[in-house]
């Protein structure tokens, strides 16, 4: 990461509430082709979430604690704040002298941008302003939120505008919190009604919706220079698993999340060509 920070743009996408089992099943079935072709080996890595709901998990992620590989560790981290005694800070870890990764990258010359999704990013009150407040520039509007059937394509359009207006010589750290998978998601399944409610099936349909538009985001972020991308879930959610529904609970459906990081090679092709 010490070679990447400063030379690459950086993209962090959290697919809010995405379960690992659903992501893995769709990748194997060929139902998320745009995401799957970016995954190392075409497979999601199974990891454990650093928190059981959005606020807790993103506080950890922005402190450098990305989802942890689901195997015995320790596992060296990509990013870490300078912290005496850290057992997961290694020689190849990018270490910053600020409280969080966002300000650490800003100090390294990056323009930091947040495109929010779920309510913890809506800036409509003190709590919803904490996470976006870490960034130099932040965006949220109702069209980005959980109730919008077109939330992700609206977020991608915002990202395209951010990339277009940023001077080429300025490095970019772009964070996108994708709300489409969070409840309610029934409207992403053709023919479903509000009375049908949400389920693993509608959750999967929401991921297919995201996949149809994520190529535009990748194209936008690769227009300026080579980009290092991290795509992961912040936590999962239960749909009746062992009687549980929702998240902020200690269940495998919540703690087990998909993760991947990879490079987006520079391409001069306009983002619109990936629509």
ABEGO torsion letter per residue (X at the ends): XAAABGABBBBBBBBBGBBAAAAAAAAAAGABAAAAAABBGGBBBBBBBABABAAAAAAAAAAGBBBBBBBBOBBBBABBBBBBGBAABBAABBBBABABAAAAAAAAGBBBBBBBBBAAAAGABAAAAAAAAABABBBBBAAABAABAAAAAAAAAAAAAAAAABBAABBBBBBBBBAAABOBAAAABBGBBAAAEBBAAAAAAAAAAAAAAAAAAAAAAAAABBBBBBBBBABBBBBGBGGBBEBGBBBAAAABBBBBBBBBBBBABBAAAAX
